[in-house]
Amino acid sequence: DFQLAPNDVPLRLTRQRTPFTNDVIFTYHSPIVVEKIEPSSGPSSGLEQIVVTATNLRDSEFLSCQQCTGPNCTELIVEYLGPTNVSCITVPHDAGFVDILVSNNGQQFVASPQQYEFLACPPGMFAPYFNMTCEFCGIGTFSDRVGQTACTPCD
């Protein structure tokens, strides 16, 4: 006989009370509970790191992070930072709000209680018309408002 770990449950499948499997061990993992994301906003150009703070995160090959607008979700690069934190890298998105979801198994996702807001380019950056990529203002120019499409020359 062997000892079961605290989250292990012996499982035997039967059909009309006739076993058709030997005992297998099913390991139960507590569900993820997302507490917060930081930061809660970033540029629409994406490529920003979001740190998700949650309980019951596991370092597994199926650890996943997504950004979703309604039913449309995009898989993000994810890195396990520890049992209470993962890092997710945003992808470019139009200005607005998205849900950030995490999963230990790549199938059952849990949403953050707060949404992530993609902002038009922040002060100090600009995005040329029809371009979602924010660029830093060049030397001798500035951008003092969110969402500028060009930088202003310094006086």
Secondary structure, 3 states (H helix, E strand, C coil): CCCCCCCEEEECCEECCEECCCCEEEECCCCCEEEEEECCEEECCCCCEEEEEEECCCCCCCCEEEEEECCEEEECEEEEEECCEEEEECCCCCCEEEEEEEECCCCCCEECCCCEEEECCCCCEECCCCCCCCEECCCCEECCCCCCCCCEECC
